[in-house]
Amino acid sequence: MLPATYNFPTQYAGDTVAKRRFTVTRTVNGVTSPENLTGVAIRCWFARRGEQPAVYQFAVGSGITIVNAAGGVFDLNAFPAPSPGTYSYDIEFTYPDSRVRTYVAGSMLVREDVSQ
């Protein structure tokens, strides 16, 4: 299964990237229902494209908030945009039974802010 793609709108370095709300669903036999996030560890990394290490690493309780576990809803909280460049990110879920899934991935372009 490939992750869903969400590309952030273009940001300006140092500006606040607004909170994003995600809802994870699963389709089985044509029926779509929320993915239960109870006990699931969620992590997100942002790295400048082609470079390591990640400039941001978020987790539940540190940049990620589970809003409704049974409903599959979580927030990636607001954070300051990094230095100019193109960043890749993904959001990974680790289930209590040790399964690991990446459900969301994408990019974010950060432009130089003239009015620093």
N, C-alpha and C positions, 0 to 999 in steps of 0.2 A: 504494500500500500504506500503510495506516495503522499507526502504531507500536503495539506492545503497551502496555497501561496497567499501571503498577505504582504504587500509592499507598502511600507510607511510612506506618507506624503513627504516631499522634500522638506528638510529641516534646516535651521540656521544654527551654526556652532554656538553653544552656550545657552540657546533658548530651551525652554522646557518642552519636552516631547509629551504630549497629552496622554493621559491614561487610555488604554485600549481594553475593551471587554471582549472576551472570546467565549463562545459556547461550543463545546465538543459534543458531537453526536455520533451515533453508530447506526448503520443501516444493515439489518439482517432480514433476509427473505422479503425485501421490499418495504420493510417497516423501519422508519427512522425514529430513534429515541435518544434521549440524553445519555451521555457516557457518565457513569457514576464515578466521581473523583474522590470518594471517601477513601482515605488512607494513601492516596496517590501523591508521590513527590513530583513536583513540577519544577523544571529548571529551564532557564533561557540564557543564551549567550549572544553577545554582539561582538563581532570582530571585524576589523578593517579587511576588506576583501583581499584574500591572498596572504594575509599575515596572521600570526599568532603571537602572543596569547590574546584572549578576548579582552576587550576594553571594559565590558560590563558582564557580570555574572549575577543573575537574579535567581531566587528560589522562593518557595512559599515562606512567608514571614519576613522576607528580605527583598522586596520589590514585586512579589507576586502575592495576590490575595485570592483565596478561594471564596467566592461570593455565595454559591449554592452548589455544594458538592453533589447532591443527588440530581440536580438539574444540569450538571456539566459546565457550570459558569465560573470563570475566573477572570481576574483583572491583571494586566501588566501595568503596574502603577507608573505615574509620571516620573520622568528622569531627565537630567540635563543632556542635551545633544552633545556628542563628543566633537573632537576636532574635525575639520573638513575632510571629506573622503566618502567612499562608498563602503557601506558596512553590510555584511551578511549576518543573519541571525537564524536561530531555530529554537523551538520550544519542545522539550523532551519530557516525557511522562514515564515514571517508574512505578509500576503497580506493586501492591503488597506481595504478589506471587513472583516478583522479580522480572516480569515482562517489561521491556523497554520499547516505547513507541515515540516517534517524532511526528506530531500531528500538524505543526505549523512551521513554515520556514519562509524566508523572503529577504528583502533588502531595504536599506534606508540610505538615501543620498543626503549628505550634510554639506551645506554650502558655507563659505566663509561669511562671517557677519561683519559688515563694514562698520557698524556703529558700536563696536566693542566698548 
